[in-house]
Amino acid sequence: MNNKDTPTVDIEKAIKNCYSTWGEVYYDEYYGDGAPYPPVHLNLIKSILNDAGSKRVLDAGCGPASMLRHFLQKGREIYGFDLTPEMVLEAKRVMGQLGVPESHVWEASVLNPSGYFCDSANDDKYDAIVSCGVFPHLREEDEIVAISNIYNSLMPGGLAIVEARNALFSLFALNRHTYEFFTEKLIPVEELRGFATNEENVKLEVALEQLKAQLRTDLPPIRKGKAGELGYDEVLSRLHNPLELERVFKEVGFQEVEVVFYHFHSLPPQFSGSIRNLFLQGSINMEENPRDWRGYFMASAFCVVAKK
């Protein structure tokens, strides 16, 4: 999907459609015992919230309460909203069984400032806002809207924890994401084509094909929908440069901004199948230090942690 030309309303419609069949199975697929990789970011975010002593917490893009259900503890108020009705329905069911009022979970968009509060009569600000799995689905020009909304919904000293997929991991992945990162972010392909001679342009195309041949551009496989709807890789699902996203948080006004990494890969992902146990053990060992500088390249995801 072309995020530059597609209206936000159409992108959100496609995202809703993509996630509409995931409501009842998403948690098991990504947080359950059969998940392809342990949900290490859950403990990471829980520890950040606990260390901060967060008492009023919002999950902006809570899905089927995948993380929200684990944030529950004595003395803490928890709230969540999501864009997709089927996700909200499942989240209400799960949280209701845990004794959380149904009104604490609702349907909204991170781009709507009033959507951050469940009731116009109860717009008390939060001391922590978590947002996981949302920013990949935002156009670049909409990011600052979402970050500003998070900032404005926090009380002074409040904490934002926002997750994104790491674009710099592409340099380590050696797959189609690597080729896309090289040709769309690093190499000035169009500029070179603009001042190259005809002969040089032919050789440039050969060079790009040779580069492509060095990589596993057949990987990772494109994720399709479950029941005819568009899949995750068929809707807007961007990668983010942690250095650039950190800068945007500072521009909005956040202080003490840092990046913490998770979902480390001890080897490029194409080797995760042939020596799976070694790959997993090495990767999980690396999760012990979410501030390891190697995370910029060897972790596929990160969180921006920022204080208002």
Secondary structure, 3 states (H helix, E strand, C coil): CCCCCCCHHHHHHHHHHHHCCCCCCHHHHHHCCCCCCCCHHHHHHHHHHHHHCCCEEEEECCCCCCCHHHHCCCCCEEEEEECCHHHHHHHHHHHHHCCCCHHHEEECCCCCHHHHCCECCECCCEEEEEECCCHHHCCHHHHHHHHHHHHHCEEEEEEEEEEEEEHHHHHHHCEHHHHHHHHHHHCCHHHHHHHCCHHHHHHHHHHHHHHHHCCECCCCCCCCCCCCCCCHHHCCCCCECHHHHHHHHHHHCCEEEEEEEEEECCCCHHHCCCCHHHHHHHHHHHCCCCCCCCHHHHEEEEEEEEEC
